[in-house]
Amino acid sequence: MECLKIYSGEIEEITDLIIHYLRHDIKSLHSCILVNQILCRVTIPILWEDPFSVICPRGYSYNLLDTYLKYLSQDDKEKLKELGIIIHSPTFKRRLFNYPGFIKVLNITRVEVYIVSWPLLNDPSPLKLRSLKGVGLFPGIAISIQLVGPYLEYLELTFLEDPARNVALESIIKHCDKIIFLSLSCFDEKDAHLCNKIIHMNNHLRYLTIENEPFSYNRTDSGLLKKLKILPNRLDYLNLKFTFDPNDLKLFLDNCKHLVGLKNLLVRNYSCYDGIDTFKLLKNL
């Protein structure tokens, strides 16, 4: 049936079906643009339905903001100029499509990420920051870690949103391997495997703080404590702030006897009921 359609000249219909099977494969869609005009004409609208959902990597020669700003009216450009923003980019060229007209989803937070990272991604010189601290609902944390990760020695992050937390932890795993001081706050048991991977891949790690704020005093983080039971023996400083059962802490400490170089151990139990038992346990160490 499909062959009959090809011979009858209905190539565009079949092409459209093929492209829609690839609509979630961004890399393949970009490759399709270069094949021929038909594939290009079908693919471009799909890529521009939600363009800011994809973060351009450092050194990428094409940025969506260049294209988007190209379509601003002269009045809008003048207003930006009054604010000290002069739109001039070597990548501004005559476009074949009205790309902004294809947009169906415009996530303002993602656009903010693009705006923040735009000058950094276009700068060929590396950003050699050694310290990074992020607190709360902050955009662009993954791209920030990507840019400075190879040089980071001090990293402190507090998450209040599940998606941002997971993306940031994955970015740390991919880009950071020289961290000495690591502090992670507000994550839960399902992220423990990512935390373990970060801890063990950073051979320079000496100071580790893991904290969960007591949003609910009835909640326990004992599951998280159990999953963190194997820690590298190179740690000098360990700071734990959870809501946990003292028996789970005892098991954790028994499994940490190999940390012969540990000089400082700080433990805070947010539980309203187990504070005294926790104190007795630590006193008998």
N, C-alpha and C positions, 0 to 999 in steps of 0.2 A: 504493500500500500504506500509506504514512504517513498519507494523507488518511483512509483507512478506519479507521485506528486512532484518529484524532482524533474522527471521528463516533461511534465506538463507545465513547468515553469514556476511552480509554487515553492521556490527555494526559500524565500523570505519567511514563510510561515514555519517551515521546518527549522530554520535558523533561530527563529524566535523561541521555539520550544527548547532547543538545545541550550540557548543562553539562559533561559529561566531555570534550567536544572543546575546551572553554575552560579546562580545569583548570590549565593553565600560564600563563594570562593573568589575573593577579591583578586588574588594573584592571577588566577586563570582569566578572569574578566578583563584585567588590564592587558593580558597577552592577546585576547581576542580582538582588541581595538586595532592591533597592527596587522591582522590577517587580510582583511579587505573592507571595502566601504559598507557592504551589507552588515557584516558583523559589528563594525564600528557604530553604525547608525542604531543598531538594536541594543548594544552594550552600554553606550554612554548614558542614556536615561536611567538605567538600573544603577550605575555607579553613583549617579547624582541624586538618587532618591533620599539617601541619608549620608551625605559625603563626609560630615565631620565625625562620624563614628569611628573612622580609621585614623590612627596617629601616624603621621609621616616619620620615618626614622631619620636620624641624623645623617646628613649628607645626601638626602633624597633631593633630586634636582627639580622637583615639581611640588608646589604647594597650592592647596585649594584656595587659600586666601588671595593669592595672586590673581586667580581667575575671578573669584567673587568680587574683588574690589574693582576689577576692570569694568564691571557693569554698573557701578555707582553713577548717579547723575552728576553733572558738573556742579550743581548746587551742593550736593553732599560732599564732593571733593573739596569745595571751597570751605565748607564748615570744618572739615577735618584739618585743612590747612591753617585755619584760624586757631586751632588747638595745638598747632605745632606738628601735625602729622602730615607729612608730604608723601603722597602715593607715587612712588617711583621704583620700579623693579625691572631688572634686565630680562625677566621672564614674561613681562607684559607683551603679548603679541595679539594679532587679530585672531579671534576665535571663530571656529566653524559652527558652533551651536550656541543657543541661548541657555547656557548651563544652569544658571539659577532658576530658570523656569521649570526644571525637572525636579527641584527639591520638594519632597513631601514631608520630611522630618527635619526639624531644626532644633536641636538640643542646645540651649544657651550655654549650659555648663561646658559642653564639648567645644563650642565655639570659643569660649573663654580660654580653654586649654590651648587651642590653636593660636590665639592671639598672644598668649604668654610665651609659647614656645617658638613662635614664628621667627623672631630675630636670632634666637639661639640656634635653631636648626639651620639657618642660612649662614651662620658664622662658622667658617672652616676651622678656626682656632679652638682647641679644647677648653672646656670650662673646668678648671682644676680646683674645685671646692673640696675641702677636706671634712667639712661639717655641714650637716643638713638636719633641720628640725621642722616637723610639720605637725600641726595640732588642729583637730576638728575636721570639718567638711572642706577640704581644700582641693581645688582642681589641679590637674597636671602633675600629680605626685609621681605617676609612673614615668612620664617623660622627663621629669626632673631627675629621677634616679637613673634613668637611661643616660642622661647627659653627663652626670657627675659621678656615677657609680664606680668607674675604674679608679677614682682618686679618693673616695670616701673612707674616712677612718672613724668618724663620729656620726652615728645615725640615731635619731630619736623621733619616733612616729607615734601619734595617738590617733586612732581611727574611731569614727562614730558612724560609719556607713559600711555595710557588708561588701558591696561591689568594689568600693575604693580600696578596702583592706586587702581583698584577694588579689587584685591587680597589682597593688604595690608590693606585696610579698613575692609574687611571681617575678616582678621587675628586679627586686633585690637579688633573688636567686640567679637571675640571668646576668646582672651587670656588676654586682658587688662581691669582691673576694679579699678585700684588704681592711675590713672593719675591725677596729680595736674596741670601740665602745658601742654597744647596741642596747637600745631601750625601746620596747614595744608595749603599747598600752591598748586595752579595749579590743581584744580578739578572743575567740573562744575555741572550744575543743576541736572543731572541724578544721581549724587552721594549724593545729599543732604539728602536723607532718611537714608543713611548709616552714614553720619556725625551726623545727629540728634540722631541716636541710640547710637553712641559713646558718645556724649555729655551727654545724659540722664542716661546712665548706669554707668558712673563714678561719684560716689557720692562725691569724693574728689576734683573734678575739680574746680579750682578757676581762672585760667588764660587761656583765649581762644583767639587764633589768627587764622583768616581765610582770605586767600589772593588768589587773582587771578591776575597774571601778565597781563598787557595790551598788549597781542599779537596783538590785533586789536582794535583800538580806536573806531571803529564803532560797536563793539560787546557790548552787555549789559549783566550784571549779575543780573539784577533785579529779574529774576525768582528764582535764587538761594537765594537772600535776602528774598524773600517772603516765601520760604520753611523753612527758619531758624528763622521764626518769634517767635516761642515758645522756650524760653531758660530757664534753671533752675535758680531760684533766688539765688543760692549760689555763683554765679560768682562775683569776685572782680575786674576782669580786662577783658575788651573786646576790641579787635583790629580788625577792618574790613577794608580790602583794595580791593575794587571792582571797576568796571565801572557800575554805576547805575543811575537811574533817582531819583532826590531829592525827588519827591513825594512818591516813594517807600520807601526811607529811612525814611521819616516822618511817614509813616504807620508802619514801623518796630519799630521805637522808641516809638510810641504810644502803641504798643503791648509789649514793654519791661518795662513799668512803674512798673511792679511788681518786678523788680530787685532792691529792696531797698538797698541791700548791695553793689551794684556796685560803686566802688571808681574811676575807670578810664575807660573812653570811648574814643577810638581813631578811627577816621574814615578818610579814604583817598579815594576820588573819582578820578579814573583815567580818567574820561571823560574830554575832552578838552573844552566842552561847558557848563558844569553844575557846575564848581568849585565854582563860586561866590554864586549861589543859595544854594549849599551845606553848604558853610561857614555861610550864613545868617541863615539857618535852625538850625545849631548847636549853633550859637550865641544866639538864642532865647530860648534855652532849659532852 
